[in-house]
Amino acid sequence: SSDLQPGRSSELCSELAKIFQNDPKTDSGRTNGRTAGLSCASFAKGRYAEDVFSPKAVVDHLGLATTFWQPDGADNVISVSVCDQSQLNIVGDTHGQLQDVLWVFFKYGLPSDTNQYLFNGDIVDRGGHALEIILLLFALKRDQPAAVHILRGNHEDSNCVIHYGFK
């Protein structure tokens, strides 16, 4: 399965691109409420845990969220500093579109000390790869904590994600 080990987030980007390269074209995030995670050929073959992420890896990795943010929401507003020789890439509304996220990293580079990212919410809904995106972003934040900033959008609300099939 894909590697979620510390220090391997850049390899994870490459692995996800290979795993999902033959996915059907997306429909701009439209869904019937049951499509989250279902576009993966491995899922249809019953091999998702072997080919992509095991259930244990998912649970362990999602647990990283408790180390990134304060439970009381005190860090919902953040200040991001960008040095003269650095850039800040602002990415919003990925809506589970893994291909779009991978393209952004291909086009603008992976997060680093001089290449920061601010993901401005609406990450885990509608599209077929919300889980893969959030796991990738958590891996990148774990490996480059000062270079990856993730804000919650309205689609990260529990009622909204349940509506779109991400439970």
Phi, psi and omega in degrees: 000167182299149186272119176252018183289147178306140179082003184245017185295327178293323175295325179299320176303313180294318180297315181297321178299320180289316182300319187256015184297334182259013177299150175294159178300145179275163180247055177052035176083003179294148183212161173260013180088355181229023186258352183301116178082358186270354183278355181281126179301326179296327179296314181297329180272001181074021184244015184304314182297328179277322186270331187240271181230133175285155177304320179296317179298320180297310182298313180299318184288321177296334176297341177300334181304326181291342177267346182271325188229152177282137183297334182277359178077012182298339181257027178291337175248125183236160174245127181246124177261136179235119180287165181303322183266018182241171174223155176240119178261123180257122183239126180231153171054058178287336175046041176074015182268086183302320181302321180293317180296315179296324178296318179301315179293323177296315184287318187249357178093160179284159178301141178203183179300331181251006183221084183272157176231140171240113177266114191264049172080182183053054183263313192255067176209179172042294188292167185283354186231036179299317181297313181298321179295312183293324176294319177297313180297321177295321178295317179295319179294321177299317184278332181225066188301329181276352184251353181234122179236130183234121176254151179275132174258180180295337180280354173268006173288142185302319180295321182290316182291327176295319178303322182267009173088009179258092185252000000 
